């Protein structure tokens, strides 16, 4: 089995045809990737629709699971319940630059912005990619936002691309992941920027991967060369000790990093209901082994493409037939499952990256080539 093409399947809900966030009609995603020695970073853009988001806003809401983050634009989303720019993802020190690019883009399309009309609310999320990327170089430019925006389409790369280029996840290579799940007549799509997690906590499809890795590393340290020789001689699927390179070594420190969790749906939900939906991304995050650590900025945002809200008061406001609250549980389940799957996709579709000062994050599929045999043989974890 090719681990990159066939990552572990999470749950039992049906997927959309693409199994990514663009299964929600109208949504597109684009990247600009910077891969140049110590510069390992980029920008990712999610467009809720192909039109002018300032003029035709979409309903949205955020849920801050743990607020150790430097995103911009969330206060107005909380207050007004709409998006008026595409959603941008980048590294922590690139937030201001990308926000400026969003403002310039809105002003080019609508010269009245900030004069006859209200100012625009740029929306930029971030994670700290400083382990692999020379974040102090401030390499992200406004042009990179434009490149990502222009590249937006329904089919896009995942893993170590765009904003995910320099991100780490459970001490392996992380980055961009996406998935979708069907919930009756509706679709929920997820896209994550995964840059979090302690390796001992890593859980894959309910299996305690992280604990296996810790046991294997402990055995290797105790047995030395004999353990390595035995691993080389054995069959690939016999147990965790059969894979020599298990990532970046022991990970006993506190959880730190961040993850951005984006949810899109075509279900007719208002901002209050979307806030509830965004919160369920946290359920999928927890299933992978996150404890929302002190130093981790874990922020979820959900939006609906079912209707738009006009900027101009002269235009008629929509009157959508909102989904009844008693029918929202299938969307919650789809949100949790799509989020968990998106995180797995971020790990399994990443490639090994070498960045600044010789730092390396290895792809999990290279570190553990026999992962599929491990999953087949492993019982589901009941505790951590």
VEXVEX-226792 format. One record per residue (C-alpha): x, z, y; residue number from 1. Coordinates in steps of 0.5 Angstrom, whole numbers. Layout:
N
<node><px>X</px><pz>Z</pz><py>Y</py><seq>NUM</seq></node>
...
// end
This chain:
384
<node><px>0</px><pz>0</pz><py>0</py><seq>1</seq></node>
<node><px>2</px><pz>-2</pz><py>7</py><seq>2</seq></node>
<node><px>2</px><pz>5</pz><py>11</py><seq>3</seq></node>
<node><px>1</px><pz>1</pz><py>18</py><seq>4</seq></node>
<node><px>-4</px><pz>-3</pz><py>16</py><seq>5</seq></node>
<node><px>-8</px><pz>2</pz><py>11</py><seq>6</seq></node>
<node><px>-8</px><pz>9</pz><py>14</py><seq>7</seq></node>
<node><px>-12</px><pz>14</pz><py>11</py><seq>8</seq></node>
<node><px>-19</px><pz>13</pz><py>12</py><seq>9</seq></node>
<node><px>-23</px><pz>19</pz><py>15</py><seq>10</seq></node>
<node><px>-30</px><pz>21</pz><py>14</py><seq>11</seq></node>
<node><px>-35</px><pz>17</pz><py>11</py><seq>12</seq></node>
<node><px>-39</px><pz>14</pz><py>17</py><seq>13</seq></node>
<node><px>-39</px><pz>6</pz><py>18</py><seq>14</seq></node>
<node><px>-34</px><pz>3</pz><py>23</py><seq>15</seq></node>
<node><px>-35</px><pz>-3</pz><py>28</py><seq>16</seq></node>
<node><px>-32</px><pz>-9</pz><py>26</py><seq>17</seq></node>
<node><px>-26</px><pz>-8</pz><py>30</py><seq>18</seq></node>
<node><px>-25</px><pz>0</pz><py>28</py><seq>19</seq></node>
<node><px>-23</px><pz>1</pz><py>35</py><seq>20</seq></node>
<node><px>-26</px><pz>3</pz><py>42</py><seq>21</seq></node>
<node><px>-28</px><pz>-4</pz><py>44</py><seq>22</seq></node>
<node><px>-33</px><pz>-4</pz><py>38</py><seq>23</seq></node>
<node><px>-37</px><pz>-1</pz><py>44</py><seq>24</seq></node>
<node><px>-40</px><pz>-8</pz><py>48</py><seq>25</seq></node>
<node><px>-36</px><pz>-9</pz><py>54</py><seq>26</seq></node>
<node><px>-30</px><pz>-5</pz><py>53</py><seq>27</seq></node>
<node><px>-23</px><pz>-8</pz><py>53</py><seq>28</seq></node>
<node><px>-16</px><pz>-5</pz><py>53</py><seq>29</seq></node>
<node><px>-10</px><pz>-7</pz><py>56</py><seq>30</seq></node>
<node><px>-2</px><pz>-5</pz><py>56</py><seq>31</seq></node>
<node><px>4</px><pz>-6</pz><py>60</py><seq>32</seq></node>
<node><px>10</px><pz>-3</pz><py>55</py><seq>33</seq></node>
<node><px>17</px><pz>-1</pz><py>58</py><seq>34</seq></node>
<node><px>22</px><pz>-1</pz><py>53</py><seq>35</seq></node>
<node><px>29</px><pz>-1</pz><py>55</py><seq>36</seq></node>
<node><px>34</px><pz>4</pz><py>53</py><seq>37</seq></node>
<node><px>33</px><pz>11</pz><py>56</py><seq>38</seq></node>
<node><px>26</px><pz>8</pz><py>59</py><seq>39</seq></node>
<node><px>21</px><pz>8</pz><py>54</py><seq>40</seq></node>
<node><px>14</px><pz>9</pz><py>57</py><seq>41</seq></node>
<node><px>8</px><pz>5</pz><py>60</py><seq>42</seq></node>
<node><px>1</px><pz>4</pz><py>62</py><seq>43</seq></node>
<node><px>-5</px><pz>3</pz><py>58</py><seq>44</seq></node>
<node><px>-12</px><pz>1</pz><py>62</py><seq>45</seq></node>
<node><px>-19</px><pz>2</pz><py>59</py><seq>46</seq></node>
<node><px>-24</px><pz>-2</pz><py>62</py><seq>47</seq></node>
<node><px>-32</px><pz>0</pz><py>61</py><seq>48</seq></node>
<node><px>-34</px><pz>-7</pz><py>63</py><seq>49</seq></node>
<node><px>-31</px><pz>-13</pz><py>66</py><seq>50</seq></node>
<node><px>-34</px><pz>-13</pz><py>73</py><seq>51</seq></node>
<node><px>-33</px><pz>-9</pz><py>79</py><seq>52</seq></node>
<node><px>-33</px><pz>-2</pz><py>77</py><seq>53</seq></node>
<node><px>-33</px><pz>1</pz><py>84</py><seq>54</seq></node>
<node><px>-40</px><pz>-3</pz><py>86</py><seq>55</seq></node>
<node><px>-43</px><pz>-2</pz><py>79</py><seq>56</seq></node>
<node><px>-41</px><pz>5</pz><py>76</py><seq>57</seq></node>
<node><px>-42</px><pz>7</pz><py>69</py><seq>58</seq></node>
<node><px>-44</px><pz>14</pz><py>67</py><seq>59</seq></node>
<node><px>-39</px><pz>19</pz><py>65</py><seq>60</seq></node>
<node><px>-37</px><pz>26</pz><py>64</py><seq>61</seq></node>
<node><px>-30</px><pz>30</pz><py>62</py><seq>62</seq></node>
<node><px>-29</px><pz>36</pz><py>58</py><seq>63</seq></node>
<node><px>-23</px><pz>40</pz><py>59</py><seq>64</seq></node>
<node><px>-21</px><pz>43</pz><py>53</py><seq>65</seq></node>
<node><px>-14</px><pz>46</pz><py>55</py><seq>66</seq></node>
<node><px>-12</px><pz>45</pz><py>63</py><seq>67</seq></node>
<node><px>-5</px><pz>44</pz><py>62</py><seq>68</seq></node>
<node><px>-5</px><pz>37</pz><py>66</py><seq>69</seq></node>
<node><px>-4</px><pz>33</pz><py>72</py><seq>70</seq></node>
<node><px>-9</px><pz>28</pz><py>71</py><seq>71</seq></node>
<node><px>-13</px><pz>25</pz><py>78</py><seq>72</seq></node>
<node><px>-20</px><pz>24</pz><py>79</py><seq>73</seq></node>
<node><px>-23</px><pz>29</pz><py>75</py><seq>74</seq></node>
<node><px>-26</px><pz>33</pz><py>80</py><seq>75</seq></node>
<node><px>-31</px><pz>27</pz><py>83</py><seq>76</seq></node>
<node><px>-33</px><pz>25</pz><py>76</py><seq>77</seq></node>
<node><px>-35</px><pz>32</pz><py>75</py><seq>78</seq></node>
<node><px>-39</px><pz>32</pz><py>81</py><seq>79</seq></node>
<node><px>-42</px><pz>25</pz><py>81</py><seq>80</seq></node>
<node><px>-42</px><pz>23</pz><py>74</py><seq>81</seq></node>
<node><px>-40</px><pz>16</pz><py>74</py><seq>82</seq></node>
<node><px>-33</px><pz>12</pz><py>74</py><seq>83</seq></node>
<node><px>-31</px><pz>7</pz><py>79</py><seq>84</seq></node>
<node><px>-25</px><pz>5</pz><py>77</py><seq>85</seq></node>
<node><px>-22</px><pz>3</pz><py>70</py><seq>86</seq></node>
<node><px>-19</px><pz>9</pz><py>66</py><seq>87</seq></node>
<node><px>-11</px><pz>9</pz><py>67</py><seq>88</seq></node>
<node><px>-6</px><pz>13</pz><py>62</py><seq>89</seq></node>
<node><px>1</px><pz>13</pz><py>64</py><seq>90</seq></node>
<node><px>7</px><pz>19</pz><py>64</py><seq>91</seq></node>
<node><px>6</px><pz>25</pz><py>68</py><seq>92</seq></node>
<node><px>11</px><pz>22</pz><py>74</py><seq>93</seq></node>
<node><px>7</px><pz>16</pz><py>74</py><seq>94</seq></node>
<node><px>0</px><pz>18</pz><py>76</py><seq>95</seq></node>
<node><px>1</px><pz>18</pz><py>83</py><seq>96</seq></node>
<node><px>4</px><pz>11</pz><py>83</py><seq>97</seq></node>
<node><px>-2</px><pz>8</pz><py>78</py><seq>98</seq></node>
<node><px>-7</px><pz>12</pz><py>83</py><seq>99</seq></node>
<node><px>-4</px><pz>8</pz><py>89</py><seq>100</seq></node>
<node><px>-5</px><pz>1</pz><py>84</py><seq>101</seq></node>
<node><px>-12</px><pz>3</pz><py>83</py><seq>102</seq></node>
<node><px>-14</px><pz>4</pz><py>90</py><seq>103</seq></node>
<node><px>-10</px><pz>-3</pz><py>92</py><seq>104</seq></node>
<node><px>-14</px><pz>-6</pz><py>87</py><seq>105</seq></node>
<node><px>-21</px><pz>-3</pz><py>89</py><seq>106</seq></node>
<node><px>-19</px><pz>-5</pz><py>97</py><seq>107</seq></node>
<node><px>-17</px><pz>-12</pz><py>95</py><seq>108</seq></node>
<node><px>-24</px><pz>-13</pz><py>91</py><seq>109</seq></node>
<node><px>-28</px><pz>-9</pz><py>97</py><seq>110</seq></node>
<node><px>-25</px><pz>-9</pz><py>104</py><seq>111</seq></node>
<node><px>-30</px><pz>-4</pz><py>106</py><seq>112</seq></node>
<node><px>-27</px><pz>1</pz><py>102</py><seq>113</seq></node>
<node><px>-25</px><pz>7</pz><py>106</py><seq>114</seq></node>
<node><px>-28</px><pz>4</pz><py>112</py><seq>115</seq></node>
<node><px>-35</px><pz>2</pz><py>112</py><seq>116</seq></node>
<node><px>-36</px><pz>5</pz><py>105</py><seq>117</seq></node>
<node><px>-34</px><pz>11</pz><py>102</py><seq>118</seq></node>
<node><px>-27</px><pz>12</pz><py>99</py><seq>119</seq></node>
<node><px>-25</px><pz>10</pz><py>92</py><seq>120</seq></node>
<node><px>-24</px><pz>15</pz><py>86</py><seq>121</seq></node>
<node><px>-18</px><pz>13</pz><py>82</py><seq>122</seq></node>
<node><px>-18</px><pz>16</pz><py>75</py><seq>123</seq></node>
<node><px>-11</px><pz>17</pz><py>72</py><seq>124</seq></node>
<node><px>-9</px><pz>21</pz><py>66</py><seq>125</seq></node>
<node><px>-2</px><pz>23</pz><py>63</py><seq>126</seq></node>
<node><px>2</px><pz>26</pz><py>58</py><seq>127</seq></node>
<node><px>9</px><pz>28</pz><py>59</py><seq>128</seq></node>
<node><px>14</px><pz>23</pz><py>55</py><seq>129</seq></node>
<node><px>20</px><pz>26</pz><py>57</py><seq>130</seq></node>
<node><px>23</px><pz>27</pz><py>50</py><seq>131</seq></node>
<node><px>24</px><pz>20</pz><py>49</py><seq>132</seq></node>
<node><px>23</px><pz>17</pz><py>56</py><seq>133</seq></node>
<node><px>28</px><pz>18</pz><py>62</py><seq>134</seq></node>
<node><px>22</px><pz>21</pz><py>66</py><seq>135</seq></node>
<node><px>26</px><pz>22</pz><py>72</py><seq>136</seq></node>
<node><px>27</px><pz>15</pz><py>73</py><seq>137</seq></node>
<node><px>20</px><pz>14</pz><py>76</py><seq>138</seq></node>
<node><px>20</px><pz>7</pz><py>72</py><seq>139</seq></node>
<node><px>13</px><pz>6</pz><py>72</py><seq>140</seq></node>
<node><px>11</px><pz>1</pz><py>78</py><seq>141</seq></node>
<node><px>4</px><pz>-1</pz><py>81</py><seq>142</seq></node>
<node><px>5</px><pz>-8</pz><py>78</py><seq>143</seq></node>
<node><px>5</px><pz>-5</pz><py>71</py><seq>144</seq></node>
<node><px>-2</px><pz>-3</pz><py>72</py><seq>145</seq></node>
<node><px>-4</px><pz>-10</pz><py>74</py><seq>146</seq></node>
<node><px>0</px><pz>-12</pz><py>68</py><seq>147</seq></node>
<node><px>-4</px><pz>-8</pz><py>63</py><seq>148</seq></node>
<node><px>-11</px><pz>-9</pz><py>67</py><seq>149</seq></node>
<node><px>-10</px><pz>-17</pz><py>66</py><seq>150</seq></node>
<node><px>-8</px><pz>-16</pz><py>59</py><seq>151</seq></node>
<node><px>-15</px><pz>-12</pz><py>57</py><seq>152</seq></node>
<node><px>-18</px><pz>-15</pz><py>51</py><seq>153</seq></node>
<node><px>-22</px><pz>-13</pz><py>45</py><seq>154</seq></node>
<node><px>-16</px><pz>-13</pz><py>41</py><seq>155</seq></node>
<node><px>-10</px><pz>-9</pz><py>42</py><seq>156</seq></node>
<node><px>-4</px><pz>-6</pz><py>39</py><seq>157</seq></node>
<node><px>-4</px><pz>1</pz><py>38</py><seq>158</seq></node>
<node><px>2</px><pz>6</pz><py>36</py><seq>159</seq></node>
<node><px>8</px><pz>6</pz><py>41</py><seq>160</seq></node>
<node><px>5</px><pz>1</pz><py>46</py><seq>161</seq></node>
<node><px>3</px><pz>2</pz><py>53</py><seq>162</seq></node>
<node><px>3</px><pz>9</pz><py>56</py><seq>163</seq></node>
<node><px>4</px><pz>11</pz><py>48</py><seq>164</seq></node>
<node><px>11</px><pz>8</pz><py>48</py><seq>165</seq></node>
<node><px>15</px><pz>15</pz><py>49</py><seq>166</seq></node>
<node><px>10</px><pz>20</pz><py>46</py><seq>167</seq></node>
<node><px>11</px><pz>24</pz><py>40</py><seq>168</seq></node>
<node><px>6</px><pz>27</pz><py>36</py><seq>169</seq></node>
<node><px>7</px><pz>33</pz><py>31</py><seq>170</seq></node>
<node><px>15</px><pz>31</pz><py>32</py><seq>171</seq></node>
<node><px>13</px><pz>24</pz><py>29</py><seq>172</seq></node>
<node><px>12</px><pz>18</pz><py>33</py><seq>173</seq></node>
<node><px>5</px><pz>18</pz><py>37</py><seq>174</seq></node>
<node><px>2</px><pz>14</pz><py>42</py><seq>175</seq></node>
<node><px>-4</px><pz>10</pz><py>43</py><seq>176</seq></node>
<node><px>-10</px><pz>10</pz><py>37</py><seq>177</seq></node>
<node><px>-17</px><pz>8</pz><py>37</py><seq>178</seq></node>
<node><px>-23</px><pz>8</pz><py>32</py><seq>179</seq></node>
<node><px>-30</px><pz>7</pz><py>32</py><seq>180</seq></node>
<node><px>-36</px><pz>10</pz><py>28</py><seq>181</seq></node>
<node><px>-43</px><pz>8</pz><py>28</py><seq>182</seq></node>
<node><px>-49</px><pz>13</pz><py>29</py><seq>183</seq></node>
<node><px>-55</px><pz>9</pz><py>27</py><seq>184</seq></node>
<node><px>-57</px><pz>4</pz><py>33</py><seq>185</seq></node>
<node><px>-51</px><pz>6</pz><py>37</py><seq>186</seq></node>
<node><px>-43</px><pz>6</pz><py>37</py><seq>187</seq></node>
<node><px>-38</px><pz>11</pz><py>39</py><seq>188</seq></node>
<node><px>-31</px><pz>9</pz><py>40</py><seq>189</seq></node>
<node><px>-25</px><pz>13</pz><py>41</py><seq>190</seq></node>
<node><px>-18</px><pz>12</pz><py>44</py><seq>191</seq></node>
<node><px>-13</px><pz>17</pz><py>44</py><seq>192</seq></node>
<node><px>-6</px><pz>18</pz><py>48</py><seq>193</seq></node>
<node><px>-3</px><pz>23</pz><py>42</py><seq>194</seq></node>
<node><px>3</px><pz>27</pz><py>45</py><seq>195</seq></node>
<node><px>2</px><pz>34</pz><py>42</py><seq>196</seq></node>
<node><px>2</px><pz>38</pz><py>35</py><seq>197</seq></node>
<node><px>7</px><pz>43</pz><py>31</py><seq>198</seq></node>
<node><px>9</px><pz>39</pz><py>25</py><seq>199</seq></node>
<node><px>7</px><pz>45</pz><py>20</py><seq>200</seq></node>
<node><px>0</px><pz>45</pz><py>23</py><seq>201</seq></node>
<node><px>-1</px><pz>37</pz><py>21</py><seq>202</seq></node>
<node><px>-7</px><pz>36</pz><py>17</py><seq>203</seq></node>
<node><px>-9</px><pz>29</pz><py>15</py><seq>204</seq></node>
<node><px>-16</px><pz>28</pz><py>12</py><seq>205</seq></node>
<node><px>-16</px><pz>35</pz><py>10</py><seq>206</seq></node>
<node><px>-10</px><pz>35</pz><py>7</py><seq>207</seq></node>
<node><px>-4</px><pz>40</pz><py>9</py><seq>208</seq></node>
<node><px>1</px><pz>35</pz><py>11</py><seq>209</seq></node>
<node><px>5</px><pz>40</pz><py>15</py><seq>210</seq></node>
<node><px>5</px><pz>45</pz><py>10</py><seq>211</seq></node>
<node><px>8</px><pz>41</pz><py>5</py><seq>212</seq></node>
<node><px>13</px><pz>38</pz><py>10</py><seq>213</seq></node>
<node><px>15</px><pz>45</pz><py>12</py><seq>214</seq></node>
<node><px>16</px><pz>47</pz><py>4</py><seq>215</seq></node>
<node><px>20</px><pz>41</pz><py>3</py><seq>216</seq></node>
<node><px>25</px><pz>42</pz><py>9</py><seq>217</seq></node>
<node><px>26</px><pz>49</pz><py>6</py><seq>218</seq></node>
<node><px>27</px><pz>47</pz><py>-1</py><seq>219</seq></node>
<node><px>32</px><pz>42</pz><py>2</py><seq>220</seq></node>
<node><px>36</px><pz>47</pz><py>6</py><seq>221</seq></node>
<node><px>36</px><pz>52</pz><py>0</py><seq>222</seq></node>
<node><px>38</px><pz>47</pz><py>-5</py><seq>223</seq></node>
<node><px>43</px><pz>42</pz><py>-1</py><seq>224</seq></node>
<node><px>46</px><pz>36</pz><py>-4</py><seq>225</seq></node>
<node><px>42</px><pz>38</pz><py>-11</py><seq>226</seq></node>
<node><px>35</px><pz>37</pz><py>-8</py><seq>227</seq></node>
<node><px>37</px><pz>31</pz><py>-4</py><seq>228</seq></node>
<node><px>40</px><pz>28</pz><py>-10</py><seq>229</seq></node>
<node><px>34</px><pz>30</pz><py>-14</py><seq>230</seq></node>
<node><px>29</px><pz>27</pz><py>-9</py><seq>231</seq></node>
<node><px>33</px><pz>20</pz><py>-9</py><seq>232</seq></node>
<node><px>32</px><pz>20</pz><py>-17</py><seq>233</seq></node>
<node><px>25</px><pz>22</pz><py>-18</py><seq>234</seq></node>
<node><px>19</px><pz>18</pz><py>-17</py><seq>235</seq></node>
<node><px>16</px><pz>17</pz><py>-10</py><seq>236</seq></node>
<node><px>9</px><pz>20</pz><py>-11</py><seq>237</seq></node>
<node><px>11</px><pz>27</pz><py>-15</py><seq>238</seq></node>
<node><px>11</px><pz>31</pz><py>-9</py><seq>239</seq></node>
<node><px>14</px><pz>33</pz><py>-2</py><seq>240</seq></node>
<node><px>21</px><pz>33</pz><py>-4</py><seq>241</seq></node>
<node><px>21</px><pz>26</pz><py>-6</py><seq>242</seq></node>
<node><px>22</px><pz>24</pz><py>1</py><seq>243</seq></node>
<node><px>29</px><pz>25</pz><py>4</py><seq>244</seq></node>
<node><px>27</px><pz>24</pz><py>12</py><seq>245</seq></node>
<node><px>21</px><pz>28</pz><py>14</py><seq>246</seq></node>
<node><px>21</px><pz>27</pz><py>21</py><seq>247</seq></node>
<node><px>25</px><pz>31</pz><py>26</py><seq>248</seq></node>
<node><px>27</px><pz>38</pz><py>23</py><seq>249</seq></node>
<node><px>24</px><pz>45</pz><py>23</py><seq>250</seq></node>
<node><px>18</px><pz>45</pz><py>29</py><seq>251</seq></node>
<node><px>17</px><pz>53</pz><py>30</py><seq>252</seq></node>
<node><px>16</px><pz>53</pz><py>37</py><seq>253</seq></node>
<node><px>10</px><pz>53</pz><py>41</py><seq>254</seq></node>
<node><px>5</px><pz>48</pz><py>41</py><seq>255</seq></node>
<node><px>6</px><pz>44</pz><py>47</py><seq>256</seq></node>
<node><px>5</px><pz>36</pz><py>50</py><seq>257</seq></node>
<node><px>-2</px><pz>34</pz><py>51</py><seq>258</seq></node>
<node><px>-7</px><pz>29</pz><py>48</py><seq>259</seq></node>
<node><px>-12</px><pz>25</pz><py>52</py><seq>260</seq></node>
<node><px>-19</px><pz>23</pz><py>49</py><seq>261</seq></node>
<node><px>-23</px><pz>18</pz><py>51</py><seq>262</seq></node>
<node><px>-30</px><pz>16</pz><py>48</py><seq>263</seq></node>
<node><px>-34</px><pz>10</pz><py>50</py><seq>264</seq></node>
<node><px>-42</px><pz>9</pz><py>47</py><seq>265</seq></node>
<node><px>-47</px><pz>4</pz><py>48</py><seq>266</seq></node>
<node><px>-52</px><pz>10</pz><py>47</py><seq>267</seq></node>
<node><px>-56</px><pz>11</pz><py>54</py><seq>268</seq></node>
<node><px>-54</px><pz>18</pz><py>56</py><seq>269</seq></node>
<node><px>-53</px><pz>21</pz><py>62</py><seq>270</seq></node>
<node><px>-47</px><pz>25</pz><py>65</py><seq>271</seq></node>
<node><px>-50</px><pz>32</pz><py>62</py><seq>272</seq></node>
<node><px>-50</px><pz>29</pz><py>55</py><seq>273</seq></node>
<node><px>-44</px><pz>25</pz><py>56</py><seq>274</seq></node>
<node><px>-40</px><pz>32</pz><py>58</py><seq>275</seq></node>
<node><px>-43</px><pz>35</pz><py>51</py><seq>276</seq></node>
<node><px>-41</px><pz>28</pz><py>47</py><seq>277</seq></node>
<node><px>-34</px><pz>29</pz><py>50</py><seq>278</seq></node>
<node><px>-33</px><pz>36</pz><py>48</py><seq>279</seq></node>
<node><px>-34</px><pz>34</pz><py>41</py><seq>280</seq></node>
<node><px>-28</px><pz>30</pz><py>41</py><seq>281</seq></node>
<node><px>-25</px><pz>37</pz><py>41</py><seq>282</seq></node>
<node><px>-28</px><pz>38</pz><py>34</py><seq>283</seq></node>
<node><px>-24</px><pz>31</pz><py>31</py><seq>284</seq></node>
<node><px>-17</px><pz>34</pz><py>35</py><seq>285</seq></node>
<node><px>-18</px><pz>41</pz><py>31</py><seq>286</seq></node>
<node><px>-19</px><pz>37</pz><py>24</py><seq>287</seq></node>
<node><px>-12</px><pz>34</pz><py>25</py><seq>288</seq></node>
<node><px>-8</px><pz>41</pz><py>26</py><seq>289</seq></node>
<node><px>-9</px><pz>42</pz><py>34</py><seq>290</seq></node>
<node><px>-10</px><pz>49</pz><py>36</py><seq>291</seq></node>
<node><px>-10</px><pz>47</pz><py>44</py><seq>292</seq></node>
<node><px>-4</px><pz>51</pz><py>45</py><seq>293</seq></node>
<node><px>-2</px><pz>54</pz><py>52</py><seq>294</seq></node>
<node><px>3</px><pz>48</pz><py>54</py><seq>295</seq></node>
<node><px>-2</px><pz>43</pz><py>52</py><seq>296</seq></node>
<node><px>-6</px><pz>39</pz><py>56</py><seq>297</seq></node>
<node><px>-12</px><pz>37</pz><py>52</py><seq>298</seq></node>
<node><px>-17</px><pz>33</pz><py>56</py><seq>299</seq></node>
<node><px>-23</px><pz>29</pz><py>54</py><seq>300</seq></node>
<node><px>-28</px><pz>24</pz><py>58</py><seq>301</seq></node>
<node><px>-34</px><pz>20</pz><py>55</py><seq>302</seq></node>
<node><px>-38</px><pz>14</pz><py>58</py><seq>303</seq></node>
<node><px>-44</px><pz>10</pz><py>57</py><seq>304</seq></node>
<node><px>-44</px><pz>3</pz><py>58</py><seq>305</seq></node>
<node><px>-52</px><pz>3</pz><py>57</py><seq>306</seq></node>
<node><px>-53</px><pz>2</pz><py>64</py><seq>307</seq></node>
<node><px>-49</px><pz>2</pz><py>71</py><seq>308</seq></node>
<node><px>-50</px><pz>6</pz><py>77</py><seq>309</seq></node>
<node><px>-50</px><pz>1</pz><py>84</py><seq>310</seq></node>
<node><px>-46</px><pz>3</pz><py>89</py><seq>311</seq></node>
<node><px>-50</px><pz>0</pz><py>95</py><seq>312</seq></node>
<node><px>-56</px><pz>4</pz><py>96</py><seq>313</seq></node>
<node><px>-60</px><pz>-2</pz><py>98</py><seq>314</seq></node>
<node><px>-60</px><pz>-4</pz><py>90</py><seq>315</seq></node>
<node><px>-65</px><pz>-1</pz><py>85</py><seq>316</seq></node>
<node><px>-63</px><pz>5</pz><py>81</py><seq>317</seq></node>
<node><px>-63</px><pz>4</pz><py>74</py><seq>318</seq></node>
<node><px>-69</px><pz>8</pz><py>70</py><seq>319</seq></node>
<node><px>-66</px><pz>8</pz><py>63</py><seq>320</seq></node>
<node><px>-70</px><pz>11</pz><py>57</py><seq>321</seq></node>
<node><px>-65</px><pz>16</pz><py>55</py><seq>322</seq></node>
<node><px>-64</px><pz>19</pz><py>48</py><seq>323</seq></node>
<node><px>-68</px><pz>25</pz><py>46</py><seq>324</seq></node>
<node><px>-63</px><pz>31</pz><py>46</py><seq>325</seq></node>
<node><px>-66</px><pz>32</pz><py>39</py><seq>326</seq></node>
<node><px>-63</px><pz>25</pz><py>36</py><seq>327</seq></node>
<node><px>-56</px><pz>27</pz><py>39</py><seq>328</seq></node>
<node><px>-53</px><pz>30</pz><py>33</py><seq>329</seq></node>
<node><px>-51</px><pz>23</pz><py>30</py><seq>330</seq></node>
<node><px>-47</px><pz>21</pz><py>36</py><seq>331</seq></node>
<node><px>-43</px><pz>28</pz><py>36</py><seq>332</seq></node>
<node><px>-41</px><pz>27</pz><py>29</py><seq>333</seq></node>
<node><px>-39</px><pz>20</pz><py>30</py><seq>334</seq></node>
<node><px>-35</px><pz>22</pz><py>36</py><seq>335</seq></node>
<node><px>-31</px><pz>28</pz><py>32</py><seq>336</seq></node>
<node><px>-30</px><pz>23</pz><py>26</py><seq>337</seq></node>
<node><px>-28</px><pz>17</pz><py>31</py><seq>338</seq></node>
<node><px>-23</px><pz>22</pz><py>35</py><seq>339</seq></node>
<node><px>-20</px><pz>24</pz><py>28</py><seq>340</seq></node>
<node><px>-19</px><pz>17</pz><py>26</py><seq>341</seq></node>
<node><px>-16</px><pz>15</pz><py>32</py><seq>342</seq></node>
<node><px>-11</px><pz>20</pz><py>32</py><seq>343</seq></node>
<node><px>-9</px><pz>18</pz><py>25</py><seq>344</seq></node>
<node><px>-8</px><pz>11</pz><py>27</py><seq>345</seq></node>
<node><px>-4</px><pz>13</pz><py>33</py><seq>346</seq></node>
<node><px>1</px><pz>16</pz><py>28</py><seq>347</seq></node>
<node><px>1</px><pz>11</pz><py>22</py><seq>348</seq></node>
<node><px>1</px><pz>5</pz><py>27</py><seq>349</seq></node>
<node><px>7</px><pz>7</pz><py>31</py><seq>350</seq></node>
<node><px>14</px><pz>5</pz><py>30</py><seq>351</seq></node>
<node><px>21</px><pz>9</pz><py>30</py><seq>352</seq></node>
<node><px>23</px><pz>9</pz><py>37</py><seq>353</seq></node>
<node><px>30</px><pz>11</pz><py>40</py><seq>354</seq></node>
<node><px>30</px><pz>13</pz><py>47</py><seq>355</seq></node>
<node><px>34</px><pz>17</pz><py>52</py><seq>356</seq></node>
<node><px>40</px><pz>21</pz><py>50</py><seq>357</seq></node>
<node><px>40</px><pz>19</pz><py>43</py><seq>358</seq></node>
<node><px>33</px><pz>22</pz><py>42</py><seq>359</seq></node>
<node><px>29</px><pz>19</pz><py>36</py><seq>360</seq></node>
<node><px>22</px><pz>20</pz><py>34</py><seq>361</seq></node>
<node><px>21</px><pz>17</pz><py>27</py><seq>362</seq></node>
<node><px>15</px><pz>14</pz><py>25</py><seq>363</seq></node>
<node><px>11</px><pz>18</pz><py>20</py><seq>364</seq></node>
<node><px>10</px><pz>12</pz><py>15</py><seq>365</seq></node>
<node><px>18</px><pz>11</pz><py>15</py><seq>366</seq></node>
<node><px>19</px><pz>19</pz><py>14</py><seq>367</seq></node>
<node><px>14</px><pz>19</pz><py>9</py><seq>368</seq></node>
<node><px>14</px><pz>13</pz><py>5</py><seq>369</seq></node>
<node><px>10</px><pz>16</pz><py>-1</py><seq>370</seq></node>
<node><px>4</px><pz>19</pz><py>4</py><seq>371</seq></node>
<node><px>-1</px><pz>15</pz><py>0</py><seq>372</seq></node>
<node><px>1</px><pz>18</pz><py>-7</py><seq>373</seq></node>
<node><px>1</px><pz>25</pz><py>-3</py><seq>374</seq></node>
<node><px>-6</px><pz>24</pz><py>-1</py><seq>375</seq></node>
<node><px>-8</px><pz>22</pz><py>-7</py><seq>376</seq></node>
<node><px>-6</px><pz>28</pz><py>-11</py><seq>377</seq></node>
<node><px>-7</px><pz>34</pz><py>-6</py><seq>378</seq></node>
<node><px>-13</px><pz>38</pz><py>-5</py><seq>379</seq></node>
<node><px>-17</px><pz>39</pz><py>1</py><seq>380</seq></node>
<node><px>-14</px><pz>45</pz><py>5</py><seq>381</seq></node>
<node><px>-19</px><pz>51</pz><py>6</py><seq>382</seq></node>
<node><px>-14</px><pz>55</pz><py>11</py><seq>383</seq></node>
<node><px>-8</px><pz>54</pz><py>15</py><seq>384</seq></node>
// end
